[in-house]
Amino acid sequence: MGRRGMSAPGRWVRTATILVVGGMLVAGCTSSASDTASGDSEAGATEPARQAELELSVDKGADGVEPGGGITATVQHGTITAASLTGQDGTVVEGGTTMRETAWRASEPLGFGKTYTLEATAEGEDGEAVTKKVTFTTAAPQSQTTVHMNVQDGQKVGVGMPIVFTFSAAVPDREAAEKALRVRTQPEAEGAFRWLSDSEVTWRPREYWKPGTKVDVDALIYGKHLGDGMYGAQDQHASFSVGRKVTAVADGESHHMSVFVGDKRVRRMPISMGKPSTPTPNGTYTVMSEHNGYTMDSSTYGVPNDSGDGYRLWVEYATRLSYSGIFYHSAPWSVGYQGNTNTSHGCINLSTEDAAWLMEKSKPGDVIKVRNAGEQTLEPTDGWSVWQMSWDEWTSEEA
């Protein structure tokens, strides 16, 4: 009836347990000769060697197996001694065992609508071999979808960069799609997905990225069933890093933009934003893309070039901030208004010198805040404007 407790590092001592049995005190640490003999006998017993318990991840005759689901053979109480996955045409699928040889896994994806045979042999603790063999057929998709990511391999981004996954078609099963998307960060960063449309899901960190963070992104959609007979057509991968913190604040009342590196203001520049009839929406923008030489064209967002508010102008420096056509860009024609009057069609006008300087300092993912610019507010779905939503709004169930 005793137990063991630690009294000092490396030393075990036996403690007494006092029990009350039928009104009598019994010291639990006492033992008789017969008790000791019985305990020694039990302590000396050894478990018999066990037979291998071999399991295959697919059932015999299975149909509609996900080609990207991962095919495995695993064993308990033994090791894998042989395993193979072969196509009906004799094609051998590559694979390998774990370090302890307790599992085998296919290391390349399977084809759609193909028949394969998986066979594995394991040797148990008892020295006996166990073999299992199954033949199965993979799914034939009714439709397929690709996915595009807004980040590139080797890219350095700003602290506000969201990770946007855009599918080529509406995704029926959002949960299945999210399971195929992986975001790994070093150091660890809390984040979450949110669907902004049926074909676009975005992952953002709870707070701005920490400069120097390393991020690996995988869209492992190939062969994964995404609902209603739709399967992923191809995987995507990107590794990127977060650069120094660069932010800016554009103020419609002072008609100036302040630029910060880290949290230190390094430049204050005169600007001209949207006039009262075409105001620049207030909000937090994320830099999307940068262009040396760009034609600003009002027809791209529904305003004909030949209308009163239409235009088609070439600019030397332009950086996109929204889908709706908000840029900061060089505007030598409005230098006389910059610093005192809002005259643009909604963009942030800068001198050529200031636009060139800001583009050299900034990068996709940097954050630009617009304030005091009018009555309109930036929509969270207009560009990569995810910081328009609080964390509670971002993680709410309402789409």
C-alpha positions in Angstrom: 0.0 0.0 0.0 3.1 2.3 -0.3 3.9 5.0 -2.8 7.1 6.7 -3.9 8.0 10.4 -3.5 11.0 12.4 -4.3 12.9 13.8 -1.3 16.1 15.0 -3.0 17.5 14.9 -6.5 18.3 11.4 -7.5 17.0 9.8 -4.3 13.7 7.9 -3.8 12.3 7.3 -0.3 9.3 5.2 0.7 6.6 7.0 2.7 3.9 5.5 4.9 0.2 5.6 4.3 -2.0 5.2 7.3 -5.3 3.5 6.7 -8.3 2.9 9.0 -9.6 -0.6 8.5 -12.5 -1.8 10.8 -11.5 0.7 13.4 -7.8 -0.3 13.5 -4.9 1.7 12.3 -2.8 -0.1 9.7 0.6 1.2 8.5 0.6 0.9 4.8 4.4 0.6 4.6 4.6 -2.8 6.5 4.7 -6.0 4.5 4.8 -9.7 5.2 7.2 -12.2 3.7 4.4 -13.6 1.5 3.6 -10.1 0.3 7.2 -9.5 -0.6 7.5 -12.8 -2.5 4.3 -12.1 -4.4 5.6 -8.6 -5.4 9.0 -9.9 -6.5 7.3 -12.5 -8.7 5.1 -9.9 -10.4 8.1 -7.6 -10.8 10.1 -10.3 -12.5 7.3 -11.1 -15.0 7.9 -10.1 -18.7 5.3 -9.4 -21.3 5.1 -11.8 -24.2 6.4 -10.6 -27.6 3.5 -9.3 -29.6 2.4 -9.7 -33.1 2.7 -6.8 -35.5 -0.5 -4.8 -35.9 -0.3 -3.5 -39.5 -2.7 -0.8 -40.8 -3.1 0.6 -44.3 -4.6 4.1 -44.8 -7.0 2.9 -47.5 -9.5 0.1 -47.6 -9.5 -2.7 -50.1 -11.5 -1.8 -53.2 -11.9 1.8 -52.1 -13.1 4.2 -54.8 -12.8 8.0 -55.0 -9.6 8.2 -52.8 -8.1 11.7 -52.6 -4.9 11.7 -54.7 -3.4 14.3 -52.4 -4.5 12.7 -49.2 -1.3 10.9 -48.3 -1.1 7.1 -48.5 0.5 5.3 -45.5 1.2 2.0 -43.9 1.7 2.0 -40.1 2.6 -0.7 -37.6 2.4 -1.2 -33.9 4.6 -3.7 -32.0 6.9 -4.1 -35.0 8.7 -2.5 -38.0 8.0 -2.1 -41.7 10.3 -4.4 -43.6 8.8 -3.8 -47.1 6.3 -1.5 -48.7 5.3 -0.5 -52.3 2.6 1.5 -54.1 2.2 0.7 -57.7 0.0 2.0 -60.5 -2.1 -0.3 -62.7 0.4 0.5 -65.5 3.3 -0.6 -63.4 4.4 2.9 -62.3 6.1 2.8 -58.9 5.2 5.6 -56.5 8.1 6.8 -54.5 7.9 6.6 -50.7 9.9 5.9 -47.6 9.8 4.8 -43.9 10.2 6.9 -40.8 13.5 6.7 -38.8 12.1 4.0 -36.5 10.6 2.2 -39.5 7.1 2.1 -37.9 5.5 3.9 -40.8 5.8 4.1 -44.6 4.4 7.1 -46.6 4.1 7.9 -50.3 6.2 10.9 -51.1 4.6 12.0 -54.3 1.0 12.7 -55.3 -1.2 10.2 -57.2 -3.0 10.8 -60.4 -6.7 11.4 -60.8 -8.9 8.5 -61.7 -6.1 5.9 -61.4 -5.9 2.5 -59.9 -3.1 1.6 -57.4 -2.0 -1.3 -55.3 -0.5 -0.8 -51.8 1.3 -3.7 -50.2 3.3 -3.7 -47.0 5.0 -6.2 -44.8 5.9 -5.8 -41.1 7.8 -7.9 -38.7 6.4 -8.1 -35.2 8.1 -8.4 -31.8 7.4 -12.1 -32.0 9.5 -12.3 -35.2 6.6 -13.2 -37.4 5.9 -11.3 -40.6 2.4 -9.8 -41.4 1.5 -8.7 -44.9 -1.4 -6.7 -46.2 -2.4 -5.7 -49.7 -5.1 -3.5 -51.1 -6.1 -2.2 -54.5 -8.0 1.1 -54.7 -8.9 3.9 -57.2 -8.4 7.6 -56.9 -11.1 10.2 -57.5 -12.0 11.6 -60.9 -12.8 15.3 -60.4 -16.0 16.9 -61.7 -14.0 20.2 -61.7 -10.6 21.5 -60.6 -9.4 24.8 -59.2 -6.0 26.5 -59.0 -5.0 29.0 -56.3 -2.9 32.2 -56.5 -1.1 33.7 -53.5 -0.2 37.4 -53.3 3.2 36.7 -51.8 6.2 35.5 -53.7 9.1 33.2 -52.8 12.0 35.2 -51.4 10.0 38.4 -51.2 10.6 41.0 -48.4 7.3 42.5 -47.3 6.0 45.2 -44.9 4.6 44.7 -41.5 1.0 44.9 -42.7 1.1 42.2 -45.3 -1.9 39.9 -45.4 -1.6 36.5 -47.1 -4.3 36.3 -49.8 -5.3 33.0 -51.4 -7.4 33.5 -54.6 -9.0 30.4 -56.1 -9.9 30.2 -59.8 -13.5 29.2 -58.8 -15.9 29.5 -55.9 -14.9 26.9 -53.2 -17.9 24.8 -51.9 -16.2 23.5 -48.8 -14.3 26.3 -47.1 -13.2 24.2 -44.1 -11.6 21.7 -46.4 -9.8 24.5 -48.2 -8.5 26.0 -45.0 -7.1 22.6 -43.9 -5.0 22.6 -47.1 -3.5 26.0 -46.4 -0.6 26.3 -44.0 1.1 29.4 -42.6 4.2 28.8 -40.4 6.0 31.7 -38.8 9.3 32.3 -36.9 8.9 33.7 -34.3 5.3 32.5 -33.8 2.6 34.9 -34.7 -1.1 34.5 -33.9 -3.4 34.8 -37.0 -6.6 33.7 -38.6 -8.4 33.1 -41.9 -11.4 35.1 -43.2 -13.3 34.5 -46.4 -13.9 37.8 -48.1 -15.7 36.1 -51.1 -16.5 32.6 -52.2 -13.2 32.3 -54.0 -10.9 34.4 -51.8 -9.6 33.7 -48.3 -7.1 35.8 -46.4 -4.9 35.0 -43.4 -3.7 38.0 -41.4 -1.7 38.2 -38.1 -3.5 39.6 -35.1 -1.2 42.5 -35.0 1.4 43.9 -37.4 4.2 41.5 -38.2 7.3 41.8 -36.2 10.2 43.0 -38.4 12.5 40.0 -39.2 9.8 37.4 -39.0 10.3 34.5 -41.4 7.1 33.0 -43.0 6.5 29.8 -44.9 3.2 29.5 -46.8 1.8 26.3 -48.4 -1.3 25.8 -50.4 -1.4 22.0 -50.4 -4.6 21.7 -52.5 -3.6 19.2 -55.1 -5.9 16.2 -55.0 -7.8 17.5 -52.0 -11.6 17.4 -52.3 -12.9 20.9 -51.8 -16.6 20.0 -52.1 -19.2 19.2 -54.8 -16.7 17.1 -56.8 -14.1 20.0 -57.0 -10.5 19.1 -56.4 -7.3 21.2 -56.2 -5.2 21.1 -59.3 -1.7 22.2 -58.1 0.1 23.0 -54.9 1.8 26.4 -54.2 4.6 27.4 -51.9 6.3 30.7 -50.9 8.8 31.7 -48.2 9.1 35.4 -47.4 10.4 37.7 -44.7 9.2 40.8 -43.0 11.4 43.9 -43.5 11.7 47.1 -41.4 8.5 48.8 -40.3 7.6 51.6 -42.7 4.3 53.4 -42.2 2.8 56.7 -43.4 -0.1 59.0 -42.4 -1.7 61.2 -45.1 -3.8 64.0 -43.6 -6.5 65.7 -45.7 -6.6 68.8 -43.5 -2.9 69.6 -43.3 -2.4 68.4 -46.9 0.8 66.6 -45.8 2.0 63.0 -45.5 4.3 62.0 -42.7 6.5 58.9 -43.3 7.9 56.8 -40.4 10.7 54.2 -40.4 10.3 52.2 -37.2 8.4 54.8 -35.1 10.5 57.7 -36.1 9.3 60.3 -38.6 11.8 60.7 -41.3 10.0 62.9 -43.8 7.0 65.2 -44.2 5.8 65.8 -47.7 3.1 68.0 -49.2 0.2 66.1 -50.9 -3.1 66.7 -52.7 -5.8 64.1 -52.1 -9.3 63.6 -53.5 -11.4 66.7 -54.1 -14.9 66.9 -52.4 -16.7 65.3 -55.4 -14.1 62.3 -55.5 -12.7 62.1 -51.9 -10.0 59.7 -50.8 -11.7 57.2 -48.5 -10.4 57.4 -44.9 -8.8 54.2 -43.5 -5.8 52.0 -43.3 -4.4 50.9 -46.7 -1.8 48.3 -47.4 0.7 48.8 -50.2 -0.2 46.3 -53.0 2.2 46.9 -55.9 4.7 49.4 -57.2 5.2 50.6 -60.8 7.9 52.6 -62.6 5.9 54.0 -65.4 2.1 53.5 -65.2 -1.0 54.7 -67.1 -3.7 56.0 -64.7 -7.0 55.1 -66.5 -10.4 55.9 -65.0 -12.1 53.4 -67.3 -10.6 50.6 -65.2 -13.0 51.4 -62.4 -16.0 52.4 -64.5 -15.5 56.1 -65.4 -15.1 56.6 -69.2 -12.0 58.4 -70.3 -14.1 60.9 -72.3 -16.4 61.8 -69.4 -16.1 64.9 -67.2 -14.4 63.0 -64.4 -12.5 60.6 -66.8 -8.8 60.6 -67.4 -5.9 58.7 -69.0 -2.5 59.9 -67.8 0.9 58.4 -67.7 2.9 58.8 -64.5 6.5 58.0 -63.7 6.0 56.5 -60.2 2.8 54.8 -59.0 2.0 52.5 -56.0 -1.4 50.8 -55.8 -3.3 50.9 -52.5 -6.7 49.5 -53.5 -8.6 47.6 -56.1 -10.8 50.7 -56.7 -7.9 52.6 -58.2 -6.4 54.5 -55.2 -2.7 55.1 -55.7 0.0 57.4 -54.4 1.8 58.6 -57.4 3.9 61.4 -58.9 1.7 64.2 -60.2 3.9 67.1 -61.4 0.8 68.9 -62.8 -0.6 69.3 -59.3 2.5 70.5 -57.4 1.0 74.0 -57.0 -1.9 72.4 -55.1 0.2 70.0 -53.0 0.3 71.2 -49.4 -2.8 73.4 -49.6 -5.7 71.9 -51.7 -7.3 68.6 -52.4 -7.8 68.3 -56.2 -7.3 64.7 -57.3 -9.8 62.0 -58.4 -9.1 60.1 -55.1 -5.4 59.3 -55.4 -2.6 60.8 -53.2 -0.7 63.2 -55.4 3.0 63.8 -54.7 5.8 65.6 -56.5 8.0 63.4 -58.7 10.9 63.7 -56.2 8.8 62.7 -53.2 7.0 59.8 -55.0 10.4 58.4 -56.1 11.8 58.7 -52.6 8.7 57.0 -51.0 8.7 54.2 -53.5 12.4 53.6 -52.8 11.7 53.4 -49.1 8.4 51.4 -49.2 7.4 47.9 -50.3 4.3 45.7 -50.6 2.8 45.3 -47.2 3.7 48.7 -45.8 0.8 50.6 -44.2 -0.6 54.0 -45.2 -3.3 55.6 -43.1 -5.6 58.3 -44.6 -7.5 60.6 -42.3 -9.5 63.8 -42.5 -10.1 63.3 -46.2 -13.9 63.5 -46.4 -16.9 61.4 -45.6 -16.1 58.1 -47.3 -14.6 55.2 -45.5 -12.3 52.5 -47.0 -14.0 49.1 -47.3 -12.0 46.1 -45.9 -12.6 44.2 -49.2 -11.1 47.1 -51.3 -7.5 45.8 -51.8 -5.5 44.3 -48.9 -7.3 46.6 -46.4 -7.6 44.0 -43.7 -6.6 46.5 -41.0 -9.9 48.2 -41.4 -11.3 45.4 -39.3 -10.6 44.9 -35.6 -9.4 41.4 -34.5 -12.8 40.7 -33.0 -14.5 41.6 -36.3 -11.9 39.6 -38.3 -12.5 36.4 -36.3 -16.3 36.7 -36.0 -18.5 34.2 -37.7 -20.2 36.7 -39.9 -18.7 36.8 -43.4 
